[in-house]
Amino acid sequence: MIIYKDHSSDHYYYSISTDKNVYGKVIYDVTGKEVWQNSENVEKKGIIIQHLESSIYYMAIFLEDSIVSTPFAVY
């Protein structure tokens, strides 16, 4: 999974390369608190529309048999 910032719009995007079904996605802050989740119409690519304060976060993608997680910085 990759997460990147589009500097022309200041939006953050994610993309995951997998053949497996995606069942949900969650963003956690550095304390482990859930700050956003989505389990409806989950795509393998998309925009993170939740407004997040400057910090480090972790995005977890729930697949049919595993969870993929990666950190990202909002600045």
MODELLER restraints for C-alpha pairs under 7 A, 6 or more apart:
rsr = mdl.restraints
at = mdl.atoms
rsr.add(forms.Gaussian(group=physical.xy_distance, feature=features.Distance(at['CA:1:A'], at['CA:15:A']), mean=5.63, stdev=0.5))
rsr.add(forms.Gaussian(group=physical.xy_distance, feature=features.Distance(at['CA:1:A'], at['CA:16:A']), mean=4.25, stdev=0.5))
rsr.add(forms.Gaussian(group=physical.xy_distance, feature=features.Distance(at['CA:1:A'], at['CA:17:A']), mean=6.65, stdev=0.5))
rsr.add(forms.Gaussian(group=physical.xy_distance, feature=features.Distance(at['CA:2:A'], at['CA:14:A']), mean=5.62, stdev=0.5))
rsr.add(forms.Gaussian(group=physical.xy_distance, feature=features.Distance(at['CA:2:A'], at['CA:15:A']), mean=5.44, stdev=0.5))
rsr.add(forms.Gaussian(group=physical.xy_distance, feature=features.Distance(at['CA:2:A'], at['CA:16:A']), mean=6.50, stdev=0.5))
rsr.add(forms.Gaussian(group=physical.xy_distance, feature=features.Distance(at['CA:3:A'], at['CA:12:A']), mean=6.85, stdev=0.5))
rsr.add(forms.Gaussian(group=physical.xy_distance, feature=features.Distance(at['CA:3:A'], at['CA:13:A']), mean=5.56, stdev=0.5))
rsr.add(forms.Gaussian(group=physical.xy_distance, feature=features.Distance(at['CA:3:A'], at['CA:14:A']), mean=4.34, stdev=0.5))
rsr.add(forms.Gaussian(group=physical.xy_distance, feature=features.Distance(at['CA:3:A'], at['CA:15:A']), mean=6.61, stdev=0.5))
rsr.add(forms.Gaussian(group=physical.xy_distance, feature=features.Distance(at['CA:3:A'], at['CA:72:A']), mean=6.75, stdev=0.5))
rsr.add(forms.Gaussian(group=physical.xy_distance, feature=features.Distance(at['CA:4:A'], at['CA:12:A']), mean=5.57, stdev=0.5))
rsr.add(forms.Gaussian(group=physical.xy_distance, feature=features.Distance(at['CA:4:A'], at['CA:13:A']), mean=5.43, stdev=0.5))
rsr.add(forms.Gaussian(group=physical.xy_distance, feature=features.Distance(at['CA:4:A'], at['CA:14:A']), mean=6.51, stdev=0.5))
rsr.add(forms.Gaussian(group=physical.xy_distance, feature=features.Distance(at['CA:5:A'], at['CA:11:A']), mean=5.73, stdev=0.5))
rsr.add(forms.Gaussian(group=physical.xy_distance, feature=features.Distance(at['CA:5:A'], at['CA:12:A']), mean=4.37, stdev=0.5))
rsr.add(forms.Gaussian(group=physical.xy_distance, feature=features.Distance(at['CA:5:A'], at['CA:13:A']), mean=6.29, stdev=0.5))
rsr.add(forms.Gaussian(group=physical.xy_distance, feature=features.Distance(at['CA:6:A'], at['CA:12:A']), mean=6.22, stdev=0.5))
rsr.add(forms.Gaussian(group=physical.xy_distance, feature=features.Distance(at['CA:12:A'], at['CA:47:A']), mean=5.88, stdev=0.5))
rsr.add(forms.Gaussian(group=physical.xy_distance, feature=features.Distance(at['CA:12:A'], at['CA:48:A']), mean=5.49, stdev=0.5))
rsr.add(forms.Gaussian(group=physical.xy_distance, feature=features.Distance(at['CA:13:A'], at['CA:46:A']), mean=5.63, stdev=0.5))
rsr.add(forms.Gaussian(group=physical.xy_distance, feature=features.Distance(at['CA:13:A'], at['CA:47:A']), mean=4.31, stdev=0.5))
rsr.add(forms.Gaussian(group=physical.xy_distance, feature=features.Distance(at['CA:13:A'], at['CA:48:A']), mean=5.74, stdev=0.5))
rsr.add(forms.Gaussian(group=physical.xy_distance, feature=features.Distance(at['CA:14:A'], at['CA:45:A']), mean=5.59, stdev=0.5))
rsr.add(forms.Gaussian(group=physical.xy_distance, feature=features.Distance(at['CA:14:A'], at['CA:46:A']), mean=5.54, stdev=0.5))
rsr.add(forms.Gaussian(group=physical.xy_distance, feature=features.Distance(at['CA:14:A'], at['CA:47:A']), mean=6.28, stdev=0.5))
rsr.add(forms.Gaussian(group=physical.xy_distance, feature=features.Distance(at['CA:15:A'], at['CA:44:A']), mean=5.76, stdev=0.5))
rsr.add(forms.Gaussian(group=physical.xy_distance, feature=features.Distance(at['CA:15:A'], at['CA:45:A']), mean=4.28, stdev=0.5))
rsr.add(forms.Gaussian(group=physical.xy_distance, feature=features.Distance(at['CA:15:A'], at['CA:46:A']), mean=6.66, stdev=0.5))
rsr.add(forms.Gaussian(group=physical.xy_distance, feature=features.Distance(at['CA:16:A'], at['CA:44:A']), mean=5.39, stdev=0.5))
rsr.add(forms.Gaussian(group=physical.xy_distance, feature=features.Distance(at['CA:16:A'], at['CA:45:A']), mean=6.47, stdev=0.5))
rsr.add(forms.Gaussian(group=physical.xy_distance, feature=features.Distance(at['CA:20:A'], at['CA:63:A']), mean=6.31, stdev=0.5))
rsr.add(forms.Gaussian(group=physical.xy_distance, feature=features.Distance(at['CA:20:A'], at['CA:64:A']), mean=6.36, stdev=0.5))
rsr.add(forms.Gaussian(group=physical.xy_distance, feature=features.Distance(at['CA:21:A'], at['CA:63:A']), mean=5.70, stdev=0.5))
rsr.add(forms.Gaussian(group=physical.xy_distance, feature=features.Distance(at['CA:21:A'], at['CA:64:A']), mean=5.68, stdev=0.5))
rsr.add(forms.Gaussian(group=physical.xy_distance, feature=features.Distance(at['CA:22:A'], at['CA:42:A']), mean=6.41, stdev=0.5))
rsr.add(forms.Gaussian(group=physical.xy_distance, feature=features.Distance(at['CA:22:A'], at['CA:61:A']), mean=7.00, stdev=0.5))
rsr.add(forms.Gaussian(group=physical.xy_distance, feature=features.Distance(at['CA:22:A'], at['CA:62:A']), mean=5.85, stdev=0.5))
rsr.add(forms.Gaussian(group=physical.xy_distance, feature=features.Distance(at['CA:22:A'], at['CA:63:A']), mean=4.59, stdev=0.5))
rsr.add(forms.Gaussian(group=physical.xy_distance, feature=features.Distance(at['CA:22:A'], at['CA:64:A']), mean=6.56, stdev=0.5))
rsr.add(forms.Gaussian(group=physical.xy_distance, feature=features.Distance(at['CA:23:A'], at['CA:39:A']), mean=5.99, stdev=0.5))
rsr.add(forms.Gaussian(group=physical.xy_distance, feature=features.Distance(at['CA:23:A'], at['CA:42:A']), mean=6.54, stdev=0.5))
rsr.add(forms.Gaussian(group=physical.xy_distance, feature=features.Distance(at['CA:23:A'], at['CA:62:A']), mean=5.44, stdev=0.5))
rsr.add(forms.Gaussian(group=physical.xy_distance, feature=features.Distance(at['CA:23:A'], at['CA:63:A']), mean=5.77, stdev=0.5))
rsr.add(forms.Gaussian(group=physical.xy_distance, feature=features.Distance(at['CA:23:A'], at['CA:64:A']), mean=6.88, stdev=0.5))
rsr.add(forms.Gaussian(group=physical.xy_distance, feature=features.Distance(at['CA:24:A'], at['CA:38:A']), mean=5.64, stdev=0.5))
rsr.add(forms.Gaussian(group=physical.xy_distance, feature=features.Distance(at['CA:24:A'], at['CA:39:A']), mean=4.14, stdev=0.5))
rsr.add(forms.Gaussian(group=physical.xy_distance, feature=features.Distance(at['CA:24:A'], at['CA:42:A']), mean=6.08, stdev=0.5))
rsr.add(forms.Gaussian(group=physical.xy_distance, feature=features.Distance(at['CA:24:A'], at['CA:61:A']), mean=5.93, stdev=0.5))
rsr.add(forms.Gaussian(group=physical.xy_distance, feature=features.Distance(at['CA:24:A'], at['CA:62:A']), mean=5.11, stdev=0.5))
rsr.add(forms.Gaussian(group=physical.xy_distance, feature=features.Distance(at['CA:25:A'], at['CA:37:A']), mean=5.68, stdev=0.5))
rsr.add(forms.Gaussian(group=physical.xy_distance, feature=features.Distance(at['CA:25:A'], at['CA:38:A']), mean=5.42, stdev=0.5))
rsr.add(forms.Gaussian(group=physical.xy_distance, feature=features.Distance(at['CA:25:A'], at['CA:39:A']), mean=6.44, stdev=0.5))
rsr.add(forms.Gaussian(group=physical.xy_distance, feature=features.Distance(at['CA:25:A'], at['CA:60:A']), mean=5.53, stdev=0.5))
rsr.add(forms.Gaussian(group=physical.xy_distance, feature=features.Distance(at['CA:25:A'], at['CA:61:A']), mean=4.48, stdev=0.5))
rsr.add(forms.Gaussian(group=physical.xy_distance, feature=features.Distance(at['CA:25:A'], at['CA:62:A']), mean=6.03, stdev=0.5))
rsr.add(forms.Gaussian(group=physical.xy_distance, feature=features.Distance(at['CA:26:A'], at['CA:34:A']), mean=6.97, stdev=0.5))
rsr.add(forms.Gaussian(group=physical.xy_distance, feature=features.Distance(at['CA:26:A'], at['CA:36:A']), mean=5.68, stdev=0.5))
rsr.add(forms.Gaussian(group=physical.xy_distance, feature=features.Distance(at['CA:26:A'], at['CA:37:A']), mean=4.22, stdev=0.5))
rsr.add(forms.Gaussian(group=physical.xy_distance, feature=features.Distance(at['CA:26:A'], at['CA:38:A']), mean=6.48, stdev=0.5))
rsr.add(forms.Gaussian(group=physical.xy_distance, feature=features.Distance(at['CA:26:A'], at['CA:59:A']), mean=5.69, stdev=0.5))
rsr.add(forms.Gaussian(group=physical.xy_distance, feature=features.Distance(at['CA:26:A'], at['CA:60:A']), mean=5.21, stdev=0.5))
rsr.add(forms.Gaussian(group=physical.xy_distance, feature=features.Distance(at['CA:26:A'], at['CA:61:A']), mean=6.68, stdev=0.5))
rsr.add(forms.Gaussian(group=physical.xy_distance, feature=features.Distance(at['CA:27:A'], at['CA:34:A']), mean=5.98, stdev=0.5))
rsr.add(forms.Gaussian(group=physical.xy_distance, feature=features.Distance(at['CA:27:A'], at['CA:35:A']), mean=5.74, stdev=0.5))
rsr.add(forms.Gaussian(group=physical.xy_distance, feature=features.Distance(at['CA:27:A'], at['CA:36:A']), mean=5.19, stdev=0.5))
rsr.add(forms.Gaussian(group=physical.xy_distance, feature=features.Distance(at['CA:27:A'], at['CA:37:A']), mean=6.34, stdev=0.5))
rsr.add(forms.Gaussian(group=physical.xy_distance, feature=features.Distance(at['CA:27:A'], at['CA:57:A']), mean=6.63, stdev=0.5))
rsr.add(forms.Gaussian(group=physical.xy_distance, feature=features.Distance(at['CA:27:A'], at['CA:58:A']), mean=5.56, stdev=0.5))
rsr.add(forms.Gaussian(group=physical.xy_distance, feature=features.Distance(at['CA:27:A'], at['CA:59:A']), mean=4.43, stdev=0.5))
rsr.add(forms.Gaussian(group=physical.xy_distance, feature=features.Distance(at['CA:27:A'], at['CA:60:A']), mean=6.33, stdev=0.5))
rsr.add(forms.Gaussian(group=physical.xy_distance, feature=features.Distance(at['CA:28:A'], at['CA:34:A']), mean=4.44, stdev=0.5))
rsr.add(forms.Gaussian(group=physical.xy_distance, feature=features.Distance(at['CA:28:A'], at['CA:35:A']), mean=5.51, stdev=0.5))
rsr.add(forms.Gaussian(group=physical.xy_distance, feature=features.Distance(at['CA:28:A'], at['CA:57:A']), mean=5.64, stdev=0.5))
rsr.add(forms.Gaussian(group=physical.xy_distance, feature=features.Distance(at['CA:28:A'], at['CA:58:A']), mean=5.14, stdev=0.5))
rsr.add(forms.Gaussian(group=physical.xy_distance, feature=features.Distance(at['CA:28:A'], at['CA:59:A']), mean=6.44, stdev=0.5))
rsr.add(forms.Gaussian(group=physical.xy_distance, feature=features.Distance(at['CA:29:A'], at['CA:35:A']), mean=6.64, stdev=0.5))
rsr.add(forms.Gaussian(group=physical.xy_distance, feature=features.Distance(at['CA:29:A'], at['CA:56:A']), mean=6.61, stdev=0.5))
rsr.add(forms.Gaussian(group=physical.xy_distance, feature=features.Distance(at['CA:29:A'], at['CA:57:A']), mean=4.63, stdev=0.5))
rsr.add(forms.Gaussian(group=physical.xy_distance, feature=features.Distance(at['CA:29:A'], at['CA:58:A']), mean=6.39, stdev=0.5))
rsr.add(forms.Gaussian(group=physical.xy_distance, feature=features.Distance(at['CA:30:A'], at['CA:56:A']), mean=6.19, stdev=0.5))
rsr.add(forms.Gaussian(group=physical.xy_distance, feature=features.Distance(at['CA:30:A'], at['CA:57:A']), mean=5.87, stdev=0.5))
rsr.add(forms.Gaussian(group=physical.xy_distance, feature=features.Distance(at['CA:53:A'], at['CA:74:A']), mean=6.86, stdev=0.5))
rsr.add(forms.Gaussian(group=physical.xy_distance, feature=features.Distance(at['CA:54:A'], at['CA:74:A']), mean=4.76, stdev=0.5))
rsr.add(forms.Gaussian(group=physical.xy_distance, feature=features.Distance(at['CA:54:A'], at['CA:75:A']), mean=4.77, stdev=0.5))
rsr.add(forms.Gaussian(group=physical.xy_distance, feature=features.Distance(at['CA:55:A'], at['CA:73:A']), mean=5.82, stdev=0.5))
rsr.add(forms.Gaussian(group=physical.xy_distance, feature=features.Distance(at['CA:55:A'], at['CA:74:A']), mean=5.39, stdev=0.5))
rsr.add(forms.Gaussian(group=physical.xy_distance, feature=features.Distance(at['CA:55:A'], at['CA:75:A']), mean=6.87, stdev=0.5))
rsr.add(forms.Gaussian(group=physical.xy_distance, feature=features.Distance(at['CA:56:A'], at['CA:71:A']), mean=6.83, stdev=0.5))
rsr.add(forms.Gaussian(group=physical.xy_distance, feature=features.Distance(at['CA:56:A'], at['CA:72:A']), mean=5.75, stdev=0.5))
rsr.add(forms.Gaussian(group=physical.xy_distance, feature=features.Distance(at['CA:56:A'], at['CA:73:A']), mean=4.48, stdev=0.5))
rsr.add(forms.Gaussian(group=physical.xy_distance, feature=features.Distance(at['CA:56:A'], at['CA:74:A']), mean=6.32, stdev=0.5))
rsr.add(forms.Gaussian(group=physical.xy_distance, feature=features.Distance(at['CA:57:A'], at['CA:71:A']), mean=5.54, stdev=0.5))
rsr.add(forms.Gaussian(group=physical.xy_distance, feature=features.Distance(at['CA:57:A'], at['CA:72:A']), mean=5.42, stdev=0.5))
rsr.add(forms.Gaussian(group=physical.xy_distance, feature=features.Distance(at['CA:57:A'], at['CA:73:A']), mean=6.25, stdev=0.5))
rsr.add(forms.Gaussian(group=physical.xy_distance, feature=features.Distance(at['CA:58:A'], at['CA:69:A']), mean=6.53, stdev=0.5))
rsr.add(forms.Gaussian(group=physical.xy_distance, feature=features.Distance(at['CA:58:A'], at['CA:70:A']), mean=5.49, stdev=0.5))
rsr.add(forms.Gaussian(group=physical.xy_distance, feature=features.Distance(at['CA:58:A'], at['CA:71:A']), mean=4.21, stdev=0.5))
rsr.add(forms.Gaussian(group=physical.xy_distance, feature=features.Distance(at['CA:58:A'], at['CA:72:A']), mean=6.16, stdev=0.5))
rsr.add(forms.Gaussian(group=physical.xy_distance, feature=features.Distance(at['CA:59:A'], at['CA:69:A']), mean=5.45, stdev=0.5))
rsr.add(forms.Gaussian(group=physical.xy_distance, feature=features.Distance(at['CA:59:A'], at['CA:70:A']), mean=5.58, stdev=0.5))
rsr.add(forms.Gaussian(group=physical.xy_distance, feature=features.Distance(at['CA:59:A'], at['CA:71:A']), mean=6.35, stdev=0.5))
rsr.add(forms.Gaussian(group=physical.xy_distance, feature=features.Distance(at['CA:60:A'], at['CA:67:A']), mean=6.52, stdev=0.5))
rsr.add(forms.Gaussian(group=physical.xy_distance, feature=features.Distance(at['CA:60:A'], at['CA:68:A']), mean=5.56, stdev=0.5))
rsr.add(forms.Gaussian(group=physical.xy_distance, feature=features.Distance(at['CA:60:A'], at['CA:69:A']), mean=4.17, stdev=0.5))
rsr.add(forms.Gaussian(group=physical.xy_distance, feature=features.Distance(at['CA:60:A'], at['CA:70:A']), mean=6.72, stdev=0.5))
rsr.add(forms.Gaussian(group=physical.xy_distance, feature=features.Distance(at['CA:61:A'], at['CA:67:A']), mean=5.66, stdev=0.5))
rsr.add(forms.Gaussian(group=physical.xy_distance, feature=features.Distance(at['CA:61:A'], at['CA:68:A']), mean=5.19, stdev=0.5))
rsr.add(forms.Gaussian(group=physical.xy_distance, feature=features.Distance(at['CA:61:A'], at['CA:69:A']), mean=6.27, stdev=0.5))
rsr.add(forms.Gaussian(group=physical.xy_distance, feature=features.Distance(at['CA:62:A'], at['CA:68:A']), mean=6.63, stdev=0.5))
